[in-house]
């Protein structure tokens, strides 16, 4: 059973989700679960395994859900008697540890041109899980994007539909033309990633937005798109534009602020 739990933990983390793994590390007296019992709690609320059931497991599941939100590990101790933290008569105490497994942030770069390549190189130094998509095979391959985690060429809409997107996902749209950008944004706008940014002028963004509103895409969704993309800290060089994009992604990812660290 432990092997099955660990495989599912791995799969969940690989797909961009946090997992809480609770383990009983010691027991004193009579408790439902024994030392070494493990249970995984997933972001969707599902669980796998058991640490003995009953009130202790109920309390641990609740604590796991809190830890998934905070991202912090936790040592727990629950006692089953009138004077303990769970009002029952068994008389035992269970000690344990909740470990939160966190995935790498996932960066999806739609467009394998110069900016996409420069952005990819920066993202790899920051340990992002990287996915590159382009409709041209010569711009989306592992030779051009060395050590990329996933790379796809072909129909952008179909490719995006097969990729798991969640609140640990950051998407940059930088295709070769207006139609590619429009298709890309249409494909991800309702998938609820943490960040969507799109290359281009304000004039292009207004046109894209008007088109999608006419297709009944909610304006509130479009207001969350960062377009034109990036923080205004760069020149017109490709490398500096990519750096400004990544700075904006980090700002969103880390709930940062556009302030200097130096003393006034």
N, C-alpha and C positions, 0 to 999 in steps of 0.2 A: 504493500500500500504506500509506503514512504516513497518508493521509486516513482509511482504514478503521480503522487503529489508534487514531487520535485520536477518531474517532466512538465506538468501543467504550470507550475510556477515559472519555469523557463519560457514556455510558450507565451504566457501572458506578458511577461516582461519584454520579450522579444517583440511583441506586437504593440508595445508602448504603454502598458498598464502597470500600475503599482500593485504589489501583492503583500499582504501581511501573513507571515508564517509564525504561528504560536507553538511553542514547545514547552512541555512540562519538564523542568530541570531537577526538581526534587519534591518529595512529599513527606509529610509527617502525619501519622495516624491514618484514619480511614478517609480516602478520597476516591471519587469516581474514576479519575484518570491516573495512570502510573507514570513514573519517570520515563521520559523519552517519547511520550505520546505527542503527536503533531497534528496541526490543523492549519489549512490555508484559508484565508478570507480574501475574496477578490473584490475589485472595485464595483462590480455589478451587484454585489450583495450575496453572491453564491459562495458556498463553502465546500471544502473537500477535506476528508479526514475527520478525526474527533480527538478531543482531549478528555473524553469520559462522559460527556453529556451533562445534564443537570444544570444547576445554578452556576457552577463555576464556568462551564462552557458558555453559558448565556452571557455572563459578565465579560469573559474574554473576547467573545465575538463583538460585543459593544465597544470594548477598548480597542480592538483591531480596527474597527471602523473609524474611531477617532484618530488612530495612528495613521491610517491611510490618508486622512485629510491633512494632518499636520506634517506627515513625512518623517516622523520621529520614532525611533525604537523605544521599547518600554519594558521594564522589569515589573512583573506582577506577583502579588501574594494574596491569596484568598483563603479565609478560614471559615469552616462550616460549624459554627457554634453561636450561642447567644451573644457572646462578647466579641465575636469576630466581625468581619465586614460583610458576611452573608449569614442571615439569621436562620440557620438550620442546626440540627442536633448531631450530625455525623462526627463532629469533633476533629476532623482532619484539616490539614493546611497544605495547599498546593502552591509551589513556587514555579515561576516560569518566565519566559522571555519572548517578546514579540519583535521580530525582525522585519523591517520594511525593505522590500526589494524594489528599487527604483529603476525604471528604464532610462536609457539615454534619450534626450530630447530628439525628436524626429524632424529633420528638415527635408521637405520635398521641393526640389528645384525643377520647375517646369520650363524647360528651355535650356539647351546645352551650349549656347553661344558663349561669347567672351565673358559676359557678366556672370552667367551661370557657372562657368569654369572657375573664375576668380572667387566667387562666393563659396563654391565647393571646397576650395583649398583652405579658406579661412575656417569654414565649418569643421573640417577634419582636425585642425589644430585645437578646436574647442570641444572635441569628442562628441559631436552630434552624430546620430545615425542618419546617414545620407541616402536619399533616393533621387535619382535624376531621370527625367522624362523628356523626350523630344520625339517629334514625328519623323525625324531623319536619323537613320542608323549611324551615319558618319559623325553625328553630333551627340550620340548617346551610346557609348560603348565603354568597356572597361579599359581600353587602351588610352582613350582621351581622359577618362575619369578614373585614374589609378586608385585602387583600394576603396572604391565606392561600395556601399553596402548592397544597393540594388540599382540597376539601371535598365531602362526600358525604352524601346523605340517602337513607333507605330501610332495607332489612333489614340490621341490623348484622352478623350472622354472614356473610352473603354478601359484604358490602363488605370486611370484614376478610380474608376468604379470598383476595381479589384484590390485597391490598397486600403488598408485599415487606417482611418483618420479619427483622432480623438483630441482631447484637450492637452495632449503632450506633443501635438503636431504643429509645425510651422511651415507655411507654404509661401514660396516666392514664385510669381508668374512673370516670366521673362522670355516669351516665345519670340519667333522671328517676325510676327505680323499681328495686326489687329484681330483677325479672325481667330488666330491661335490663342491670344489672350482672352478673348470673349468666351471661347469654348472652355478654356481652363477655368475661368472664374465661374461660369455657369455650372461646371461640374463639381466645384468644391464649396460654393457659397452656403449651401444648406447642410454641410457635413460637420460644422461646429469645431473647426480647429482652433488652437490658441491664437493663431496669427495668420492673416492673409495679406500679402503685399503684392502690388502689381507695378511693373515698370511702365513708364510712359509719361506724357505730358498731362497737364490738367485738362486740356481740350479733349484728349483721348479718353480720359477717365469720365468726363461728363457724358460723352457719347456712349461709352460702355454702360454707365449707370442708367441712362435713359432707356437703352435697349432692354436691359434686364428688368427694369421697372415695368416696361410694356409687356413683359412676359410674366408678370405677377410675382416677381421676386420682391420681397418686402424691403422697403427702403431702410428699415432699422438694421437689417442684415448688411446692407451695402455701406452703411455709415461706419461699420466696424472694419472695413477694408482700408489698409494703409496704401493710399494712392493719391498722388505720386509717391513712390516708395522711398524709404530711407530718411535718415536724419541729415539735415543740411550742414554737413561738416566737410564735404569733399569738393575736390575740383572736378573736372570733366573726365579724368582718367578712369579707365575701367576698374582698376584695382581700388581706387578710393571710393568709387560708387559702390562697389561690393562691400567695402568696409563700412560705409554709412548704412547699408542695408542690414548688415550683421549687428551693428550697434543698435539699430532700432529693434531687431529681434531680441537682443539681450535685455533691452529696456523693458520690453513686454514680459519676457520670460522671468525676469528677476524682480519685477515690480519696482524698477529703478526710478531715479529722478534725474532730470537734466540739470544737475548742479555740480559745481567743482568740489573736490575733496579738500582743497587747500584752505588754510585759515584765512579769514578776511583781514 
